[in-house]
């Protein structure tokens, strides 16, 4: 693209704040279908924005630097502490943020180095679950990020695998990757990694 070519605004603080305001006004009850749907819509709206950045990067509308900038700015907005006075609502938002955190990491890693190629999505998720069971959270994050790059590249998460998972950090992260998978509806060209991991979220993981 040229410097003068217009590029859409992928995400804004106002967009996130609109969701927070709506949550503040709602009487949330996770046993209620409408409440659960609202939280899922919030999560998937962010995943859609991430997918649009990835699509723009892959079709050449934005370069690697711009893609990283957009993802970093979006991450800063979405993962900031939400100004909610209700403790239960604040906890629900934190759960959504936890699911989305690895979506950002996986997107950054994909832009930096393409899709992982040492294992399958299922194998990476299984390895992450084993790492979580051993209280090695950094390694668990690393494996989930690798799984996420494969989801971006077109692999799918087996619903049966998700159903069998015990609740925990990995289950939350996989939930986020499922939202990203839903957002990535169109076929995507393969960008297999050739040089190993190139992006590490500071203080979170060092690759696997």
C-alpha positions as CSV (number, residue, x, y, z in Angstrom):
1,X,0.0,0.0,0.0
2,X,1.1,3.6,-0.4
3,X,1.5,6.0,2.5
4,X,-1.6,7.9,1.2
5,X,-3.8,4.9,0.9
6,X,-6.6,5.2,3.5
7,X,-6.8,2.4,6.1
8,X,-9.9,1.7,8.2
9,X,-9.9,2.3,11.9
10,X,-9.8,-1.2,13.4
11,X,-10.7,-0.5,17.0
12,X,-11.3,2.4,19.3
13,X,-11.5,3.0,23.0
14,X,-15.0,4.3,22.5
15,X,-16.0,0.9,21.0
16,X,-14.8,-0.9,24.1
17,X,-16.3,1.6,26.4
18,X,-19.7,1.2,24.8
19,X,-19.6,-2.5,25.8
20,X,-18.5,-1.6,29.3
21,X,-21.3,0.9,29.6
22,X,-23.8,-1.6,28.4
23,X,-22.6,-4.2,31.0
24,X,-22.8,-1.6,33.7
25,X,-26.5,-1.0,32.8
26,X,-27.5,-4.7,32.5
27,X,-28.6,-7.0,35.3
28,X,-26.2,-9.9,34.5
29,X,-27.1,-13.4,35.4
30,X,-24.9,-16.1,33.8
31,X,-27.9,-18.5,34.1
32,X,-29.7,-16.2,31.8
33,X,-29.1,-16.8,28.1
34,X,-29.2,-13.1,27.2
35,X,-26.5,-12.3,29.8
36,X,-24.3,-15.0,28.5
37,X,-24.8,-13.9,24.9
38,X,-23.9,-10.3,25.8
39,X,-20.6,-11.4,27.2
40,X,-19.8,-13.6,24.3
41,X,-20.8,-10.9,21.8
42,X,-18.4,-8.5,23.6
43,X,-15.6,-11.1,23.3
44,X,-16.3,-11.9,19.7
45,X,-16.5,-8.3,18.7
46,X,-12.9,-7.9,19.8
47,X,-11.9,-11.1,18.0
48,X,-13.5,-9.7,14.8
49,X,-11.4,-6.6,15.1
50,X,-8.2,-8.7,15.5
51,X,-9.2,-10.8,12.5
52,X,-9.6,-7.6,10.4
53,X,-6.1,-6.5,11.3
54,X,-4.8,-10.0,10.3
55,X,-6.7,-9.9,7.0
56,X,-5.4,-6.4,6.2
57,X,-1.9,-7.5,6.9
58,X,-2.2,-10.7,4.8
59,X,-3.7,-8.8,1.8
60,X,-1.0,-6.2,1.9
61,X,-3.3,-3.3,3.0
62,X,-1.0,-2.7,6.0
63,X,2.6,-3.8,6.7
64,X,4.0,-5.8,9.6
65,X,4.8,-2.7,11.6
66,X,1.3,-1.3,11.3
67,X,-0.2,-4.6,12.1
68,X,1.8,-4.8,15.4
69,X,0.9,-1.3,16.2
70,X,-2.8,-1.9,15.7
71,X,-2.8,-5.1,17.7
72,X,-0.8,-3.5,20.5
73,X,-3.1,-0.5,20.7
74,X,-6.2,-2.7,20.7
75,X,-4.6,-4.9,23.4
76,X,-4.0,-1.9,25.6
77,X,-7.6,-0.8,25.3
78,X,-9.2,-4.1,25.9
79,X,-7.0,-5.4,28.7
80,X,-7.0,-2.2,30.8
81,X,-8.8,-2.5,34.1
82,X,-12.5,-1.9,33.5
83,X,-14.1,0.8,35.6
84,X,-16.9,-1.3,37.0
85,X,-18.1,-0.8,40.6
86,X,-20.0,-4.1,40.7
87,X,-17.5,-6.8,41.8
88,X,-19.3,-9.6,40.0
89,X,-19.4,-7.7,36.7
90,X,-15.7,-6.8,37.1
91,X,-14.9,-10.5,37.5
92,X,-16.9,-11.4,34.4
93,X,-15.0,-8.8,32.4
94,X,-11.7,-10.1,33.8
95,X,-12.7,-13.6,32.5
96,X,-13.3,-12.2,29.0
97,X,-10.0,-10.3,29.1
98,X,-8.2,-13.4,30.1
99,X,-9.7,-15.2,27.1
100,X,-8.7,-12.4,24.8
101,X,-5.2,-11.9,26.1
102,X,-3.9,-15.0,24.2
103,X,-5.8,-13.9,21.1
104,X,-3.6,-10.8,21.0
105,X,-0.4,-12.8,21.7
106,X,-1.2,-15.3,19.0
107,X,-2.0,-12.6,16.4
108,X,1.3,-10.8,17.2
109,X,3.2,-14.0,16.9
110,X,1.5,-14.9,13.6
111,X,2.4,-11.5,12.1
112,X,6.0,-11.8,13.4
113,X,6.7,-15.4,12.3
114,X,3.7,-17.1,10.7
115,X,2.1,-20.3,11.9
116,X,3.8,-22.8,14.2
117,X,4.7,-26.1,12.5
118,X,6.1,-28.4,15.3
119,X,2.7,-29.8,16.3
120,X,-1.1,-29.7,15.7
121,X,-3.6,-27.4,17.4
122,X,-4.7,-30.3,19.6
123,X,-1.2,-31.3,20.5
124,X,-0.3,-27.7,21.6
125,X,-3.5,-27.5,23.6
126,X,-2.8,-30.8,25.3
127,X,0.7,-29.7,26.1
128,X,-0.6,-26.4,27.5
129,X,-3.0,-28.3,29.8
130,X,-0.2,-30.5,31.0
131,X,1.9,-27.4,31.7
132,X,-0.9,-25.8,33.6
133,X,-1.3,-29.0,35.7
134,X,2.4,-28.6,36.6
135,X,1.9,-25.0,37.5
136,X,4.1,-23.9,34.6
137,X,1.9,-21.1,33.4
138,X,4.5,-19.4,31.2
139,X,5.0,-22.6,29.2
140,X,1.2,-23.1,29.0
141,X,0.8,-19.6,27.5
142,X,3.5,-20.4,25.0
143,X,1.8,-23.5,23.8
144,X,-1.6,-21.8,23.5
145,X,0.0,-19.0,21.5
146,X,1.4,-21.6,19.1
147,X,-2.0,-23.2,18.9
148,X,-3.5,-19.8,18.1
149,X,-1.1,-19.2,15.2
150,X,-2.4,-22.4,13.7
151,X,-6.0,-21.3,14.2
152,X,-5.2,-18.1,12.3
153,X,-3.6,-20.3,9.6
154,X,-6.8,-22.2,9.1
155,X,-6.7,-25.2,11.5
156,X,-9.8,-25.7,13.7
157,X,-10.2,-26.6,17.3
158,X,-12.0,-29.9,17.8
159,X,-15.3,-29.2,19.7
160,X,-14.9,-32.6,21.4
161,X,-11.6,-31.5,22.8
162,X,-13.1,-28.4,24.3
163,X,-16.0,-30.4,25.9
164,X,-13.6,-32.7,27.6
165,X,-11.4,-29.9,29.1
166,X,-11.5,-29.2,32.8
167,X,-12.2,-25.5,33.8
168,X,-9.0,-23.6,34.2
169,X,-6.7,-21.1,32.6
170,X,-6.2,-23.2,29.4
171,X,-10.0,-23.6,29.1
172,X,-10.4,-19.8,29.3
173,X,-7.6,-19.3,26.7
174,X,-9.1,-21.9,24.3
175,X,-12.4,-20.1,24.6
176,X,-10.7,-17.0,23.3
177,X,-9.1,-18.9,20.4
178,X,-12.6,-20.3,19.5
179,X,-13.8,-16.7,19.3
180,X,-10.9,-15.9,17.0
181,X,-11.7,-19.0,14.9
182,X,-15.3,-17.8,14.5
183,X,-14.1,-14.4,13.4
184,X,-11.8,-16.0,10.8
185,X,-14.5,-17.3,8.5
186,X,-12.7,-17.1,5.2
187,X,-10.0,-19.4,3.9
188,X,-6.5,-18.0,4.5
189,X,-3.2,-18.5,2.8
190,X,-0.6,-20.5,4.7
191,X,2.3,-18.6,6.3
192,X,4.3,-21.3,7.9
193,X,7.1,-20.2,10.1
194,X,10.7,-20.7,8.9
195,X,12.7,-19.1,11.6
196,X,11.2,-20.0,15.0
197,X,9.2,-17.8,17.3
198,X,9.9,-14.1,16.9
199,X,7.5,-12.4,19.3
200,X,7.4,-12.9,23.0
201,X,4.9,-10.9,25.2
202,X,7.2,-9.3,27.8
203,X,7.4,-11.3,31.0
204,X,4.9,-13.9,29.8
205,X,6.7,-16.6,27.8
206,X,9.9,-17.2,25.9
207,X,8.7,-19.5,23.2
208,X,8.4,-23.3,23.2
